[in-house]
């Protein structure tokens, strides 16, 4: 089962400005769509991105692909990037430029099925577009996986 985590029991109010990390405490390396942020304490945070446009089940998509298959392929792409870096995936965020039903629900079905295979994600989050009718599925850096290296 998915463990969708929210901020719970945060205790006293934290002033957001106090959460910043100075540039001296972090070094960043970019490898295409992969970013590795090495922290002073020896740990690292890894962020992988991927994007797609014109591929999917919509009428105007140039390459037709079922939403579930699309979700699986996009998820696999970002997970492989994080795993190849040596990091453990901990969160997947998918922001879709489609309506939830029927297109988004099929894409999220594929995302969930693919992500369950690795059994390490703590967070799965996503959003769909409900304000404007979509005739073409467009995703610009919507799939992100965050990982950590201990």
NUSEMI-547812 format. One record per residue: residue in three letters; x, y, z of N, C-alpha, C in turn. Coordinates in steps of 0.001 Angstrom, whole numbers, padded with zeros to 6 digits, always signed. Layout:
ALAXYZXYZXYZ/...
***
This chain:
UNK+000843-001188+000000+000000+000000+000000+000884+001245+000000/UNK+000347+002294-000568+001072+003561-000609+000988+004255+000727/UNK+002077+004765+001144+002138+005517+002381+002282+006986+002010/UNK+001166+007649+001756+001213+009066+001400+001416+009857+002679/UNK+002571+010437+002791+002916+011110+004036+002639+012598+003961/UNK+002140+013119+005039+001924+014550+005195+002739+015012+006385/UNK+002918+016301+006495+003600+016813+007683+002703+016588+008889/UNK+003178+015811+009809+002410+015522+011012+003284+015810+012227/UNK+002653+016203+013286+003341+016401+014555+004628+017207+014403/UNK+004520+018349+013760+005732+019137+013536+006139+019941+014765/UNK+005352+019825+015815+005718+020509+017046+005506+021995+016949/UNK+006462+022736+017463+006353+024184+017454+006454+024723+016033/UNK+005898+025891+015837+005967+026532+014523+007418+026819+014169/UNK+007786+026505+012941+009143+026739+012464+009118+027930+011519/UNK+009992+028885+011750+010082+030015+010831+010747+029522+009550/UNK+010066+029679+008424+010538+029118+007160+011913+029625+006752/UNK+012234+030861+007056+013546+031401+006694+014684+030671+007388/UNK+014401+030039+008514+015451+029330+009243+015758+027966+008624/UNK+014989+027538+007625+015196+026233+007008+016207+026259+005867/UNK+016755+027404+005546+017660+027502+004401+018994+026810+004688/UNK+019613+026341+003601+020935+025734+003670+021873+026664+002919/UNK+022973+027026+003543+023903+027935+002871+024634+027191+001754/UNK+025087+027937+000760+025799+027346-000381+027071+026619+000054/UNK+027634+026999+001192+028844+026350+001695+028564+024925+002163/UNK+027300+024635+002480+026938+023328+003013+026496+022333+001950/UNK+026484+022738+000688+025981+021870-000366+026767+022109-001652/UNK+027074+021020-002343+027685+021147-003675+026771+020432-004664/UNK+026601+021021-005831+025647+020512-006808+026358+020093-008084/UNK+025973+018926-008602+026483+018432-009883+025303+018098-010774/UNK+025388+018487-012045+024334+018190-013015+024847+017171-014023/UNK+024018+016186-014303+024306+015175-015310+023056+015019-016161/UNK+022874+015900-017141+021661+015883-017958+020451+016227-017107/UNK+019499+015314-017029+018283+015516-016233+018434+015020-014799/UNK+019660+014796-014349+019924+014313-012996+020742+015362-012254/UNK+020304+015694-011056+021013+016653-010211+021376+015940-008916/UNK+022638+016027-008526+023087+015449-007261+023537+016593-006368/UNK+022907+016685-005207+023230+017722-004232+023900+017055-003037/UNK+025214+017230-002919+025977+016616-001833+025976+017553-000637/UNK+025560+017009+000496+025503+017787+001727+026797+017620+002511/UNK+027080+018569+003367+028300+018568+004165+028390+017342+005082/UNK+027239+016790+005478+027227+015651+006397+027495+014316+005700/UNK+027802+014338+004387+028108+013110+003658+026929+012517+002909/UNK+025735+012956+003223+024565+012474+002505+024397+013260+001210/UNK+023570+012736+000326+023290+013428-000929+021814+013286-001260/UNK+021281+014296-001908+019911+014282-002415+020016+014261-003934/UNK+019266+013368-004550+019305+013206-006001+017937+013552-006559/UNK+017916+014316-007641+016671+014688-008305+016785+014328-009775/UNK+015842+013509-010265+015792+013146-011684+014502+013680-012283/UNK+014598+014182-013510+013444+014723-014229+013317+014042-015574/UNK+012107+014023-016093+011896+013666-017487+010654+014390-017969/UNK+010543+014538-019268+009391+015236-019821+008966+014577-021119/UNK+007772+014935-021562+007229+014361-022784+006158+015288-023327/UNK+005986+015286-024616+004916+016063-025243+004492+015392-026532/UNK+003199+015337-026774+002694+014774-028017+002646+013264-028058/UNK+002854+012604-026912+002765+011149-026832+001672+010820-025832/UNK+000701+010009-026222-000355+009631-025299-001652+009313-026006/UNK-002749+009259-025258-004035+008834-025801-004907+009960-026359/UNK-004457+011206-026273-005280+012333-026709-005391+012398-028230/UNK-006481+012989-028704-006766+013093-030137-005632+013752-030905/UNK-005039+014804-030354-003991+015564-031039-002580+015012-030819/UNK-002420+013990-029988-001087+013421-029769-000561+012809-031060/UNK+000698+013063-031359+001293+012549-032590+001602+011062-032500/UNK+002018+010602-031326+002285+009180-031104+001250+008675-030114/UNK+000432+007720-030550-000644+007197-029704-000092+006153-028742/UNK-000420+006313-027476+000007+005379-026445-001022+005423-025331/UNK-001436+004263-024857-002392+004178-023755-001829+004896-022527/UNK-002702+005547-021759-002276+006303-020585-001525+005470-019572/UNK-001990+004248-019330-001322+003374-018359+000103+003061-018815/UNK+000263+002713-020096+001598+002423-020626+002492+003659-020550/UNK+001919+004817-020851+002671+006066-020771+003166+006307-019342/UNK+002285+006136-018358+002665+006320-016961+003777+005384-016539/UNK+003694+004128-016979+004735+003160-016639+006082+003553-017250/UNK+006079+003940-018522+007336+004286-019193+007989+005531-018600/UNK+007194+006553-018312+007750+007777-017735+008290+007513-016328/UNK+007569+006711-015554+008014+006372-014202+009307+005576-014256/UNK+009344+004590-015129+010549+003774-015280+011751+004651-015646/UNK+011547+005616-016508+012635+006495-016951+013269+007235-015780/UNK+012456+007876-014946+013037+008649-013837+013570+007747-012733/UNK+012927+006611-012499+013432+005697-011472+014799+005137-011865/UNK+014970+004780-013131+016259+004256-013590+017354+005299-013396/UNK+017061+006555-013676+018059+007618-013500+018509+007706-012044/UNK+017564+007669-011121+017907+007768-009698+018641+006514-009234/UNK+018142+005343-009595+018784+004095-009182+020204+003981-009738/UNK+020412+004423-010979+021741+004364-011594+022747+005261-010872/UNK+022260+006283-010189+023153+007176-009438+023573+006570-008103/UNK+022940+005466-007720+023224+004841-006440+022305+005294-005326/UNK+021322+006114-005652+020397+006633-004640+019186+005720-004485/UNK+018561+005816-003335+017306+005121-003070+016171+006091-003360/UNK+015273+005759-004303+014138+006649-004575+013238+006765-003345/UNK+012863+007993-003000+011997+008195-001839+010705+008926-002173/UNK+010676+009649-003283+009464+010396-003634+009355+010520-005146/UNK+008130+010394-005654+007853+010600-007070+006743+011626-007183/UNK+006972+012654-007976+005974+013703-008199+005664+013727-009687/UNK+004382+013642-010025+003961+013653-011433+002875+014703-011614/UNK+003196+015786-012301+002230+016843-012591+001824+016726-014048/UNK+000558+016420-014277+000062+016108-015611-000785+017240-016171/UNK-000607+017505-017438-001426+018520-018116-002600+017856-018821/UNK-003328+017046-018072-004536+016379-018572-005581+016409-017465/UNK-006829+016159-017838-007896+016026-016854-007695+014714-016096/UNK-008236+014634-014864-008062+013408-014091-008788+012233-014731/UNK-010043+012433-015117-010803+011328-015703-011166+011643-017137/UNK-010855+010776-018066-010285+009441-017888-008761+009382-018025/UNK-008147+010374-018658-006732+010263-019030-005804+010184-017825/UNK-005920+011123-016888-005021+011159-015742-005100+009923-014877/UNK-006299+009389-014686-006441+008198-013842-005707+007008-014449/UNK-005719+006874-015776-004988+005785-016445-003475+005996-016309/UNK-003033+007239-016463-001602+007516-016315-001163+007216-014887/UNK-001940+007656-013896-001587+007387-012497-001621+005897-012181/UNK-002497+005138-012831-002519+003685-012645-001174+003090-013078/UNK-000679+003521-014235+000622+003053-014708+001758+003482-013799/UNK+001691+004710-013301+002717+005214-012380+002760+004349-011125/UNK+001593+004117-010522+001533+003317-009289+002067+001906-009515/UNK+001624+001266-010602+002057-000109-010866+003570-000200-011045/UNK+004147+000734-011751+005596+000710-011977+006348+001035-010694/UNK+005887+002027-009951+006567+002434-008717+006507+001344-007651/UNK+005430+000580-007610+005307-000496-006622+006371-001571-006803/UNK+006905-001706-007987+007900-002744-008261+009178-002552-007460/UNK+009531-001307-007136+010790-001081-006421+010616-001034-004909/UNK+009412-000844-004423+009069-000935-002993+009887-000022-002087/UNK+010342+001123-002581+011109+002022-001710+010531+003421-001622/UNK+009577+003751-002467+009032+005111-002452+008188+005343-001209/UNK+008442+006446-000532+007633+006833+000621+006497+007758+000215/UNK+006691+008519-000850+005722+009535-001248+005433+009407-002739/UNK+004163+009420-003085+003720+009512-004474+002718+010643-004525/UNK+003021+011662-005313+002178+012852-005376+001958+013209-006827/UNK+000787+013728-007135+000522+014141-008501-000662+015073-008596/UNK-000717+015758-009712-001794+016714-009960-002214+016620-011418/UNK-003449+017027-011686-003964+017071-013052-004525+018458-013327/UNK-004852+018714-014583-005393+020010-015003-006906+019902-015127/UNK-007624+020615-014281-009084+020561-014302-009712+021871-014770/UNK-008905+022896-014989-009449+024210-015332-009620+024445-016826/UNK-008794+023810-017639-008819+024040-019081-008871+022694-019789/UNK-009762+022559-020769-009874+021311-021520-008583+021048-022291/UNK-008113+019811-022221-006868+019426-022873-007155+018525-024071/UNK-006604+018872-025228-006769+018030-026416-005464+017335-026781/UNK-004389+017741-026154-003079+017150-026392-002411+017001-025040/UNK-001799+015859-024812-001149+015637-023535+000234+016263-023593/UNK+000475+017245-022755+001761+017937-022709+002290+017861-021284/UNK+003513+017434-021156+004127+017355-019840+005517+017959-019946/UNK+005754+019006-019185+007061+019652-019172+007678+019455-017796/UNK+008673+018619-017742+009357+018268-016489+008357+017901-015396/UNK+007385+017055-015734+006379+016760-014745+006758+015602-013857/UNK+007562+014703-014353+007914+013528-013575+009239+013799-012889/UNK+009214+013773-011579+010425+013962-010798+010495+012852-009773/UNK+011684+012320-009583+011921+011378-008496+013039+011952-007647/UNK+012796+011974-006356+013800+012400-005388+014362+011143-004746/UNK+015671+011111-004584+016309+009984-003926+017308+010483-002908/UNK+017813+009555-002113+018829+009954-001134+019948+008920-001123/UNK+021133+009414-000895+022305+008572-000731+022779+008792+000693/UNK+022857+007740+001437+023261+007840+002847+024766+007822+002966/
***
